């Protein structure tokens, strides 16, 4: 239908329309595409769902049509390669991958097609790309002028400071060393200043132009609550606000993943576990079900999620504190890729802080490295304990100024704040006096019992009822004191000795608090047993959210949309692809609203490129007519 060497059809705008079915670029996409086509290197930071893939896919298509050969895409995950290649083929682009799912014969066939110049985009893992065999093939292409571009996806993996460090990414410097004239584009959704510099240094991108988009995801509502009974809190959150929705629940341990998945299933939710301890076949089946079926909740460790393109994930929940804001942002960014309302919900507690501190302290890394990790954890804890806008703090971490969003828990209902300075001084004083009297350290529970005046067996055993601070905080709840302890540990005014049964110890930073020189302001607990019903529940927001894609459709339009979804599901199953790879919900809604009767009418719908119009146009018209 189209001639690859037609200069008019090879412009970025024409490729965007003809191949992908979109009328215009978003944000900095056009500037990035033109820079890369012009032979420039680029570092692209763009939030999840912002359209990063088009930034290298369009240059790849343009360069191939101009006779300049293949674009090699570095991709860290097999599932991501499979879905992106599937989507490109659906759009009529010759794309392929090389990974361990292929037999030797299949891999050889792909390599032959590569060397014959038949592939526009080739996806491969960094481990394969840096092998002598593959580098030799690249050399052969380069000598013939058939190596157009290197695209390094998930580029934050190169940084030891990042949340997904993969040492094999460091070896990608060879691409600059051996193919210096071939442009490179490195892309990521998450990188603070130190991670950005690591990417530039280790990938030899010092001369690359940097394109940094806004990190804001305004459709995501951030809510962070104090743990009381995390499992029940999660259940209430899902049942009240996301019953029947697709979501991801992150837990720190494999055991916890299994327990939560089982509990959710017992409560009637369609939940699946995912962690590195499961058989690879089981993990793949669970991931496929999550991607292809509606309303599945994946309960997972952070082993799951990178490269997940499912657009209709309505919530991401954390039952344990992540290690840093980059990890938190990357994981929560998997919600609401379609731009519709989504939730990022997290429950955190004192034990989370203790566990994360312990993991840092016990790591074999050097002290300088540990200090960076502690700083990143402190920034996340500051976000969790914040009483002002969550989004302002989150964006500030990435160097972006913003205004209060009006769409996070703190903006929607300002938390009550209390001065915990006096309680903090009493806690530190109790720890000091207990150590002076007994010569040993104790854990948080025992210190709180003393301060609240509880005559436990352990208190009596050590005679701690005679300490002068005994009962001085009888008016404070255990929950309030835990909040004080959490902040003291977070700020370094108190330490947890993991080698001595997680006992509490004073630090150099304790002095300023004890002297009253450092105030301790805290948010009042919002994790009461009944939970807190937010304004959105009272106004029927869930119903509005559920119909956001089809808002404005008539009753007949709703019927057309339902019929189109059923047809799409059949096609997706036949092609072994997620439904959204065929057409996004927004495209189906636009078709349902338009009720087209001819291919010409259908051609103007966003998301329908030339190949898809040719492949599915007549079928879509039949479905619309019969609905």
Secondary structure as a PSIPRED ss2 file (coil, helix, strand):
# PSIPRED VFORMAT (PSIPRED V4.0)

   1 X C   1.000  0.000  0.000
   2 X C   1.000  0.000  0.000
   3 X C   1.000  0.000  0.000
   4 X C   1.000  0.000  0.000
   5 X C   1.000  0.000  0.000
   6 X C   1.000  0.000  0.000
   7 X C   1.000  0.000  0.000
   8 X H   0.000  1.000  0.000
   9 X H   0.000  1.000  0.000
  10 X H   0.000  1.000  0.000
  11 X C   1.000  0.000  0.000
  12 X H   0.000  1.000  0.000
  13 X H   0.000  1.000  0.000
  14 X H   0.000  1.000  0.000
  15 X H   0.000  1.000  0.000
  16 X H   0.000  1.000  0.000
  17 X H   0.000  1.000  0.000
  18 X H   0.000  1.000  0.000
  19 X H   0.000  1.000  0.000
  20 X H   0.000  1.000  0.000
  21 X C   1.000  0.000  0.000
  22 X C   1.000  0.000  0.000
  23 X C   1.000  0.000  0.000
  24 X C   1.000  0.000  0.000
  25 X C   1.000  0.000  0.000
  26 X C   1.000  0.000  0.000
  27 X C   1.000  0.000  0.000
  28 X C   1.000  0.000  0.000
  29 X H   0.000  1.000  0.000
  30 X H   0.000  1.000  0.000
  31 X H   0.000  1.000  0.000
  32 X H   0.000  1.000  0.000
  33 X H   0.000  1.000  0.000
  34 X H   0.000  1.000  0.000
  35 X H   0.000  1.000  0.000
  36 X H   0.000  1.000  0.000
  37 X H   0.000  1.000  0.000
  38 X C   1.000  0.000  0.000
  39 X C   1.000  0.000  0.000
  40 X C   1.000  0.000  0.000
  41 X C   1.000  0.000  0.000
  42 X E   0.000  0.000  1.000
  43 X E   0.000  0.000  1.000
  44 X E   0.000  0.000  1.000
  45 X E   0.000  0.000  1.000
  46 X C   1.000  0.000  0.000
  47 X C   1.000  0.000  0.000
  48 X C   1.000  0.000  0.000
  49 X C   1.000  0.000  0.000
  50 X C   1.000  0.000  0.000
  51 X C   1.000  0.000  0.000
  52 X C   1.000  0.000  0.000
  53 X C   1.000  0.000  0.000
  54 X H   0.000  1.000  0.000
  55 X H   0.000  1.000  0.000
  56 X H   0.000  1.000  0.000
  57 X H   0.000  1.000  0.000
  58 X H   0.000  1.000  0.000
  59 X H   0.000  1.000  0.000
  60 X H   0.000  1.000  0.000
  61 X H   0.000  1.000  0.000
  62 X H   0.000  1.000  0.000
  63 X H   0.000  1.000  0.000
  64 X H   0.000  1.000  0.000
  65 X H   0.000  1.000  0.000
  66 X C   1.000  0.000  0.000
  67 X C   1.000  0.000  0.000
  68 X C   1.000  0.000  0.000
  69 X C   1.000  0.000  0.000
  70 X E   0.000  0.000  1.000
  71 X E   0.000  0.000  1.000
  72 X E   0.000  0.000  1.000
  73 X E   0.000  0.000  1.000
  74 X E   0.000  0.000  1.000
  75 X C   1.000  0.000  0.000
  76 X C   1.000  0.000  0.000
  77 X C   1.000  0.000  0.000
  78 X H   0.000  1.000  0.000
  79 X H   0.000  1.000  0.000
  80 X H   0.000  1.000  0.000
  81 X H   0.000  1.000  0.000
  82 X H   0.000  1.000  0.000
  83 X H   0.000  1.000  0.000
  84 X H   0.000  1.000  0.000
  85 X H   0.000  1.000  0.000
  86 X H   0.000  1.000  0.000
  87 X H   0.000  1.000  0.000
  88 X H   0.000  1.000  0.000
  89 X H   0.000  1.000  0.000
  90 X H   0.000  1.000  0.000
  91 X C   1.000  0.000  0.000
  92 X C   1.000  0.000  0.000
  93 X C   1.000  0.000  0.000
  94 X C   1.000  0.000  0.000
  95 X E   0.000  0.000  1.000
  96 X E   0.000  0.000  1.000
  97 X E   0.000  0.000  1.000
  98 X E   0.000  0.000  1.000
  99 X C   1.000  0.000  0.000
 100 X C   1.000  0.000  0.000
 101 X C   1.000  0.000  0.000
 102 X C   1.000  0.000  0.000
 103 X C   1.000  0.000  0.000
 104 X H   0.000  1.000  0.000
 105 X H   0.000  1.000  0.000
 106 X H   0.000  1.000  0.000
 107 X H   0.000  1.000  0.000
 108 X H   0.000  1.000  0.000
 109 X H   0.000  1.000  0.000
 110 X H   0.000  1.000  0.000
 111 X H   0.000  1.000  0.000
 112 X H   0.000  1.000  0.000
 113 X H   0.000  1.000  0.000
 114 X H   0.000  1.000  0.000
 115 X H   0.000  1.000  0.000
 116 X C   1.000  0.000  0.000
 117 X C   1.000  0.000  0.000
 118 X C   1.000  0.000  0.000
 119 X C   1.000  0.000  0.000
 120 X C   1.000  0.000  0.000
 121 X E   0.000  0.000  1.000
 122 X E   0.000  0.000  1.000
 123 X E   0.000  0.000  1.000
 124 X E   0.000  0.000  1.000
 125 X C   1.000  0.000  0.000
 126 X H   0.000  1.000  0.000
 127 X H   0.000  1.000  0.000
 128 X H   0.000  1.000  0.000
 129 X H   0.000  1.000  0.000
 130 X C   1.000  0.000  0.000
 131 X C   1.000  0.000  0.000
 132 X H   0.000  1.000  0.000
 133 X H   0.000  1.000  0.000
 134 X H   0.000  1.000  0.000
 135 X H   0.000  1.000  0.000
 136 X H   0.000  1.000  0.000
 137 X H   0.000  1.000  0.000
 138 X H   0.000  1.000  0.000
 139 X H   0.000  1.000  0.000
 140 X H   0.000  1.000  0.000
 141 X H   0.000  1.000  0.000
 142 X H   0.000  1.000  0.000
 143 X H   0.000  1.000  0.000
 144 X C   1.000  0.000  0.000
 145 X C   1.000  0.000  0.000
 146 X C   1.000  0.000  0.000
 147 X E   0.000  0.000  1.000
 148 X E   0.000  0.000  1.000
 149 X E   0.000  0.000  1.000
 150 X E   0.000  0.000  1.000
 151 X E   0.000  0.000  1.000
 152 X E   0.000  0.000  1.000
 153 X C   1.000  0.000  0.000
 154 X C   1.000  0.000  0.000
 155 X H   0.000  1.000  0.000
 156 X H   0.000  1.000  0.000
 157 X H   0.000  1.000  0.000
 158 X H   0.000  1.000  0.000
 159 X C   1.000  0.000  0.000
 160 X C   1.000  0.000  0.000
 161 X C   1.000  0.000  0.000
 162 X C   1.000  0.000  0.000
 163 X C   1.000  0.000  0.000
 164 X C   1.000  0.000  0.000
 165 X C   1.000  0.000  0.000
 166 X C   1.000  0.000  0.000
 167 X H   0.000  1.000  0.000
 168 X H   0.000  1.000  0.000
 169 X H   0.000  1.000  0.000
 170 X H   0.000  1.000  0.000
 171 X H   0.000  1.000  0.000
 172 X H   0.000  1.000  0.000
 173 X H   0.000  1.000  0.000
 174 X H   0.000  1.000  0.000
 175 X H   0.000  1.000  0.000
 176 X H   0.000  1.000  0.000
 177 X H   0.000  1.000  0.000
 178 X H   0.000  1.000  0.000
 179 X C   1.000  0.000  0.000
 180 X C   1.000  0.000  0.000
 181 X C   1.000  0.000  0.000
 182 X C   1.000  0.000  0.000
 183 X E   0.000  0.000  1.000
 184 X E   0.000  0.000  1.000
 185 X E   0.000  0.000  1.000
 186 X E   0.000  0.000  1.000
 187 X E   0.000  0.000  1.000
 188 X E   0.000  0.000  1.000
 189 X C   1.000  0.000  0.000
 190 X C   1.000  0.000  0.000
 191 X C   1.000  0.000  0.000
 192 X C   1.000  0.000  0.000
 193 X H   0.000  1.000  0.000
 194 X H   0.000  1.000  0.000
 195 X H   0.000  1.000  0.000
 196 X H   0.000  1.000  0.000
 197 X H   0.000  1.000  0.000
 198 X H   0.000  1.000  0.000
 199 X H   0.000  1.000  0.000
 200 X H   0.000  1.000  0.000
 201 X H   0.000  1.000  0.000
 202 X H   0.000  1.000  0.000
 203 X C   1.000  0.000  0.000
 204 X C   1.000  0.000  0.000
 205 X C   1.000  0.000  0.000
 206 X C   1.000  0.000  0.000
 207 X C   1.000  0.000  0.000
 208 X C   1.000  0.000  0.000
 209 X E   0.000  0.000  1.000
 210 X E   0.000  0.000  1.000
 211 X E   0.000  0.000  1.000
 212 X E   0.000  0.000  1.000
 213 X C   1.000  0.000  0.000
 214 X C   1.000  0.000  0.000
 215 X C   1.000  0.000  0.000
 216 X C   1.000  0.000  0.000
 217 X C   1.000  0.000  0.000
 218 X C   1.000  0.000  0.000
 219 X C   1.000  0.000  0.000
 220 X E   0.000  0.000  1.000
 221 X E   0.000  0.000  1.000
 222 X E   0.000  0.000  1.000
 223 X E   0.000  0.000  1.000
 224 X E   0.000  0.000  1.000
 225 X E   0.000  0.000  1.000
 226 X E   0.000  0.000  1.000
 227 X C   1.000  0.000  0.000
 228 X C   1.000  0.000  0.000
 229 X C   1.000  0.000  0.000
 230 X H   0.000  1.000  0.000
 231 X H   0.000  1.000  0.000
 232 X H   0.000  1.000  0.000
 233 X H   0.000  1.000  0.000
 234 X H   0.000  1.000  0.000
 235 X H   0.000  1.000  0.000
 236 X H   0.000  1.000  0.000
 237 X H   0.000  1.000  0.000
 238 X H   0.000  1.000  0.000
 239 X H   0.000  1.000  0.000
 240 X H   0.000  1.000  0.000
 241 X H   0.000  1.000  0.000
 242 X C   1.000  0.000  0.000
 243 X C   1.000  0.000  0.000
 244 X C   1.000  0.000  0.000
 245 X C   1.000  0.000  0.000
 246 X E   0.000  0.000  1.000
 247 X E   0.000  0.000  1.000
 248 X E   0.000  0.000  1.000
 249 X E   0.000  0.000  1.000
 250 X E   0.000  0.000  1.000
 251 X C   1.000  0.000  0.000
 252 X C   1.000  0.000  0.000
 253 X C   1.000  0.000  0.000
 254 X H   0.000  1.000  0.000
 255 X H   0.000  1.000  0.000
 256 X H   0.000  1.000  0.000
 257 X H   0.000  1.000  0.000
 258 X H   0.000  1.000  0.000
 259 X H   0.000  1.000  0.000
 260 X H   0.000  1.000  0.000
 261 X H   0.000  1.000  0.000
 262 X H   0.000  1.000  0.000
 263 X H   0.000  1.000  0.000
 264 X H   0.000  1.000  0.000
 265 X H   0.000  1.000  0.000
 266 X H   0.000  1.000  0.000
 267 X C   1.000  0.000  0.000
 268 X C   1.000  0.000  0.000
 269 X C   1.000  0.000  0.000
 270 X C   1.000  0.000  0.000
 271 X E   0.000  0.000  1.000
 272 X E   0.000  0.000  1.000
 273 X E   0.000  0.000  1.000
 274 X E   0.000  0.000  1.000
 275 X C   1.000  0.000  0.000
 276 X C   1.000  0.000  0.000
 277 X C   1.000  0.000  0.000
 278 X C   1.000  0.000  0.000
 279 X C   1.000  0.000  0.000
 280 X H   0.000  1.000  0.000
 281 X H   0.000  1.000  0.000
 282 X H   0.000  1.000  0.000
 283 X H   0.000  1.000  0.000
 284 X H   0.000  1.000  0.000
 285 X H   0.000  1.000  0.000
 286 X H   0.000  1.000  0.000
 287 X H   0.000  1.000  0.000
 288 X H   0.000  1.000  0.000
 289 X H   0.000  1.000  0.000
 290 X H   0.000  1.000  0.000
 291 X H   0.000  1.000  0.000
 292 X H   0.000  1.000  0.000
 293 X C   1.000  0.000  0.000
 294 X C   1.000  0.000  0.000
 295 X C   1.000  0.000  0.000
 296 X C   1.000  0.000  0.000
 297 X E   0.000  0.000  1.000
 298 X E   0.000  0.000  1.000
 299 X E   0.000  0.000  1.000
 300 X E   0.000  0.000  1.000
 301 X C   1.000  0.000  0.000
 302 X C   1.000  0.000  0.000
 303 X C   1.000  0.000  0.000
 304 X C   1.000  0.000  0.000
 305 X C   1.000  0.000  0.000
 306 X C   1.000  0.000  0.000
 307 X C   1.000  0.000  0.000
 308 X C   1.000  0.000  0.000
 309 X C   1.000  0.000  0.000
 310 X C   1.000  0.000  0.000
 311 X C   1.000  0.000  0.000
 312 X C   1.000  0.000  0.000
 313 X E   0.000  0.000  1.000
 314 X E   0.000  0.000  1.000
 315 X E   0.000  0.000  1.000
 316 X E   0.000  0.000  1.000
 317 X E   0.000  0.000  1.000
 318 X E   0.000  0.000  1.000
 319 X C   1.000  0.000  0.000
 320 X C   1.000  0.000  0.000
 321 X C   1.000  0.000  0.000
 322 X C   1.000  0.000  0.000
 323 X C   1.000  0.000  0.000
 324 X C   1.000  0.000  0.000
 325 X H   0.000  1.000  0.000
 326 X H   0.000  1.000  0.000
 327 X H   0.000  1.000  0.000
 328 X H   0.000  1.000  0.000
 329 X H   0.000  1.000  0.000
 330 X H   0.000  1.000  0.000
 331 X H   0.000  1.000  0.000
 332 X H   0.000  1.000  0.000
 333 X C   1.000  0.000  0.000
 334 X C   1.000  0.000  0.000
 335 X C   1.000  0.000  0.000
 336 X C   1.000  0.000  0.000
 337 X C   1.000  0.000  0.000
 338 X C   1.000  0.000  0.000
 339 X C   1.000  0.000  0.000
 340 X C   1.000  0.000  0.000
 341 X C   1.000  0.000  0.000
 342 X E   0.000  0.000  1.000
 343 X E   0.000  0.000  1.000
 344 X E   0.000  0.000  1.000
 345 X E   0.000  0.000  1.000
 346 X E   0.000  0.000  1.000
 347 X E   0.000  0.000  1.000
 348 X E   0.000  0.000  1.000
 349 X C   1.000  0.000  0.000
 350 X H   0.000  1.000  0.000
 351 X H   0.000  1.000  0.000
 352 X H   0.000  1.000  0.000
 353 X H   0.000  1.000  0.000
 354 X H   0.000  1.000  0.000
 355 X H   0.000  1.000  0.000
 356 X H   0.000  1.000  0.000
 357 X H   0.000  1.000  0.000
 358 X H   0.000  1.000  0.000
 359 X H   0.000  1.000  0.000
 360 X H   0.000  1.000  0.000
 361 X H   0.000  1.000  0.000
 362 X H   0.000  1.000  0.000
 363 X C   1.000  0.000  0.000
 364 X C   1.000  0.000  0.000
 365 X C   1.000  0.000  0.000
 366 X C   1.000  0.000  0.000
 367 X H   0.000  1.000  0.000
 368 X H   0.000  1.000  0.000
 369 X H   0.000  1.000  0.000
 370 X H   0.000  1.000  0.000
 371 X H   0.000  1.000  0.000
 372 X H   0.000  1.000  0.000
 373 X H   0.000  1.000  0.000
 374 X H   0.000  1.000  0.000
 375 X H   0.000  1.000  0.000
 376 X H   0.000  1.000  0.000
 377 X H   0.000  1.000  0.000
 378 X H   0.000  1.000  0.000
 379 X H   0.000  1.000  0.000
 380 X H   0.000  1.000  0.000
 381 X H   0.000  1.000  0.000
 382 X H   0.000  1.000  0.000
 383 X H   0.000  1.000  0.000
 384 X H   0.000  1.000  0.000
 385 X H   0.000  1.000  0.000
 386 X C   1.000  0.000  0.000
 387 X C   1.000  0.000  0.000
 388 X C   1.000  0.000  0.000
 389 X C   1.000  0.000  0.000
 390 X H   0.000  1.000  0.000
 391 X H   0.000  1.000  0.000
 392 X H   0.000  1.000  0.000
 393 X H   0.000  1.000  0.000
 394 X H   0.000  1.000  0.000
 395 X H   0.000  1.000  0.000
 396 X H   0.000  1.000  0.000
 397 X H   0.000  1.000  0.000
 398 X C   1.000  0.000  0.000
 399 X C   1.000  0.000  0.000
 400 X C   1.000  0.000  0.000
 401 X C   1.000  0.000  0.000
 402 X C   1.000  0.000  0.000
 403 X C   1.000  0.000  0.000
 404 X C   1.000  0.000  0.000
 405 X C   1.000  0.000  0.000
 406 X C   1.000  0.000  0.000
 407 X C   1.000  0.000  0.000
 408 X C   1.000  0.000  0.000
 409 X H   0.000  1.000  0.000
 410 X H   0.000  1.000  0.000
 411 X H   0.000  1.000  0.000
 412 X H   0.000  1.000  0.000
 413 X C   1.000  0.000  0.000
 414 X C   1.000  0.000  0.000
 415 X C   1.000  0.000  0.000
 416 X C   1.000  0.000  0.000
 417 X E   0.000  0.000  1.000
 418 X E   0.000  0.000  1.000
 419 X E   0.000  0.000  1.000
 420 X C   1.000  0.000  0.000
 421 X H   0.000  1.000  0.000
 422 X H   0.000  1.000  0.000
 423 X H   0.000  1.000  0.000
 424 X H   0.000  1.000  0.000
 425 X H   0.000  1.000  0.000
 426 X H   0.000  1.000  0.000
 427 X H   0.000  1.000  0.000
 428 X H   0.000  1.000  0.000
 429 X H   0.000  1.000  0.000
 430 X H   0.000  1.000  0.000
 431 X H   0.000  1.000  0.000
 432 X H   0.000  1.000  0.000
 433 X H   0.000  1.000  0.000
 434 X H   0.000  1.000  0.000
 435 X H   0.000  1.000  0.000
 436 X H   0.000  1.000  0.000
 437 X H   0.000  1.000  0.000
 438 X H   0.000  1.000  0.000
 439 X C   1.000  0.000  0.000
 440 X C   1.000  0.000  0.000
 441 X C   1.000  0.000  0.000
 442 X C   1.000  0.000  0.000
 443 X C   1.000  0.000  0.000
 444 X H   0.000  1.000  0.000
 445 X H   0.000  1.000  0.000
 446 X H   0.000  1.000  0.000
 447 X H   0.000  1.000  0.000
 448 X H   0.000  1.000  0.000
 449 X H   0.000  1.000  0.000
 450 X H   0.000  1.000  0.000
 451 X H   0.000  1.000  0.000
 452 X C   1.000  0.000  0.000
 453 X C   1.000  0.000  0.000
 454 X C   1.000  0.000  0.000
 455 X C   1.000  0.000  0.000
 456 X C   1.000  0.000  0.000
 457 X H   0.000  1.000  0.000
 458 X H   0.000  1.000  0.000
 459 X H   0.000  1.000  0.000
 460 X H   0.000  1.000  0.000
 461 X H   0.000  1.000  0.000
 462 X H   0.000  1.000  0.000
 463 X C   1.000  0.000  0.000
 464 X H   0.000  1.000  0.000
 465 X H   0.000  1.000  0.000
 466 X H   0.000  1.000  0.000
 467 X C   1.000  0.000  0.000
 468 X C   1.000  0.000  0.000
 469 X C   1.000  0.000  0.000
 470 X C   1.000  0.000  0.000
 471 X C   1.000  0.000  0.000
 472 X C   1.000  0.000  0.000
 473 X C   1.000  0.000  0.000
 474 X C   1.000  0.000  0.000
 475 X C   1.000  0.000  0.000
 476 X C   1.000  0.000  0.000
 477 X C   1.000  0.000  0.000
 478 X H   0.000  1.000  0.000
 479 X H   0.000  1.000  0.000
 480 X H   0.000  1.000  0.000
 481 X H   0.000  1.000  0.000
 482 X H   0.000  1.000  0.000
 483 X H   0.000  1.000  0.000
 484 X H   0.000  1.000  0.000
 485 X H   0.000  1.000  0.000
 486 X H   0.000  1.000  0.000
 487 X H   0.000  1.000  0.000
 488 X H   0.000  1.000  0.000
 489 X H   0.000  1.000  0.000
 490 X H   0.000  1.000  0.000
 491 X C   1.000  0.000  0.000
 492 X C   1.000  0.000  0.000
 493 X C   1.000  0.000  0.000
 494 X E   0.000  0.000  1.000
 495 X E   0.000  0.000  1.000
 496 X E   0.000  0.000  1.000
 497 X E   0.000  0.000  1.000
 498 X H   0.000  1.000  0.000
 499 X H   0.000  1.000  0.000
 500 X H   0.000  1.000  0.000
 501 X C   1.000  0.000  0.000
 502 X C   1.000  0.000  0.000
 503 X E   0.000  0.000  1.000
 504 X E   0.000  0.000  1.000
 505 X E   0.000  0.000  1.000
 506 X E   0.000  0.000  1.000
 507 X C   1.000  0.000  0.000
 508 X C   1.000  0.000  0.000
 509 X C   1.000  0.000  0.000
 510 X H   0.000  1.000  0.000
 511 X H   0.000  1.000  0.000
 512 X H   0.000  1.000  0.000
 513 X H   0.000  1.000  0.000
 514 X H   0.000  1.000  0.000
 515 X C   1.000  0.000  0.000
 516 X C   1.000  0.000  0.000
 517 X C   1.000  0.000  0.000
 518 X C   1.000  0.000  0.000
 519 X C   1.000  0.000  0.000
 520 X C   1.000  0.000  0.000
 521 X E   0.000  0.000  1.000
 522 X E   0.000  0.000  1.000
 523 X E   0.000  0.000  1.000
 524 X C   1.000  0.000  0.000
 525 X C   1.000  0.000  0.000
 526 X C   1.000  0.000  0.000
 527 X C   1.000  0.000  0.000
 528 X C   1.000  0.000  0.000
 529 X C   1.000  0.000  0.000
 530 X C   1.000  0.000  0.000
 531 X C   1.000  0.000  0.000
 532 X C   1.000  0.000  0.000
 533 X C   1.000  0.000  0.000
 534 X C   1.000  0.000  0.000
 535 X H   0.000  1.000  0.000
 536 X H   0.000  1.000  0.000
 537 X H   0.000  1.000  0.000
 538 X H   0.000  1.000  0.000
 539 X C   1.000  0.000  0.000
 540 X C   1.000  0.000  0.000
 541 X H   0.000  1.000  0.000
 542 X H   0.000  1.000  0.000
 543 X H   0.000  1.000  0.000
 544 X H   0.000  1.000  0.000
 545 X H   0.000  1.000  0.000
 546 X H   0.000  1.000  0.000
 547 X C   1.000  0.000  0.000
 548 X C   1.000  0.000  0.000
 549 X C   1.000  0.000  0.000
 550 X C   1.000  0.000  0.000
 551 X C   1.000  0.000  0.000
 552 X C   1.000  0.000  0.000
 553 X C   1.000  0.000  0.000
 554 X C   1.000  0.000  0.000
 555 X H   0.000  1.000  0.000
 556 X H   0.000  1.000  0.000
 557 X H   0.000  1.000  0.000
 558 X H   0.000  1.000  0.000
 559 X H   0.000  1.000  0.000
 560 X H   0.000  1.000  0.000
 561 X H   0.000  1.000  0.000
 562 X H   0.000  1.000  0.000
 563 X H   0.000  1.000  0.000
 564 X H   0.000  1.000  0.000
 565 X H   0.000  1.000  0.000
 566 X H   0.000  1.000  0.000
 567 X H   0.000  1.000  0.000
 568 X H   0.000  1.000  0.000
 569 X H   0.000  1.000  0.000
 570 X H   0.000  1.000  0.000
 571 X H   0.000  1.000  0.000
 572 X H   0.000  1.000  0.000
 573 X H   0.000  1.000  0.000
 574 X H   0.000  1.000  0.000
 575 X H   0.000  1.000  0.000
 576 X C   1.000  0.000  0.000
 577 X C   1.000  0.000  0.000
 578 X C   1.000  0.000  0.000
 579 X H   0.000  1.000  0.000
 580 X H   0.000  1.000  0.000
 581 X H   0.000  1.000  0.000
 582 X H   0.000  1.000  0.000
 583 X C   1.000  0.000  0.000
 584 X C   1.000  0.000  0.000
 585 X H   0.000  1.000  0.000
 586 X H   0.000  1.000  0.000
 587 X H   0.000  1.000  0.000
 588 X H   0.000  1.000  0.000
 589 X H   0.000  1.000  0.000
 590 X H   0.000  1.000  0.000
 591 X H   0.000  1.000  0.000
 592 X H   0.000  1.000  0.000
 593 X H   0.000  1.000  0.000
 594 X H   0.000  1.000  0.000
 595 X C   1.000  0.000  0.000
 596 X C   1.000  0.000  0.000
 597 X C   1.000  0.000  0.000
 598 X C   1.000  0.000  0.000
 599 X H   0.000  1.000  0.000
 600 X H   0.000  1.000  0.000
 601 X H   0.000  1.000  0.000
 602 X H   0.000  1.000  0.000
 603 X H   0.000  1.000  0.000
 604 X C   1.000  0.000  0.000
 605 X C   1.000  0.000  0.000
 606 X C   1.000  0.000  0.000
 607 X C   1.000  0.000  0.000
 608 X C   1.000  0.000  0.000
 609 X C   1.000  0.000  0.000
 610 X H   0.000  1.000  0.000
 611 X H   0.000  1.000  0.000
 612 X H   0.000  1.000  0.000
 613 X H   0.000  1.000  0.000
 614 X H   0.000  1.000  0.000
 615 X H   0.000  1.000  0.000
 616 X H   0.000  1.000  0.000
 617 X H   0.000  1.000  0.000
 618 X H   0.000  1.000  0.000
 619 X H   0.000  1.000  0.000
 620 X H   0.000  1.000  0.000
 621 X H   0.000  1.000  0.000
 622 X H   0.000  1.000  0.000
 623 X H   0.000  1.000  0.000
 624 X H   0.000  1.000  0.000
 625 X H   0.000  1.000  0.000
 626 X H   0.000  1.000  0.000
 627 X C   1.000  0.000  0.000
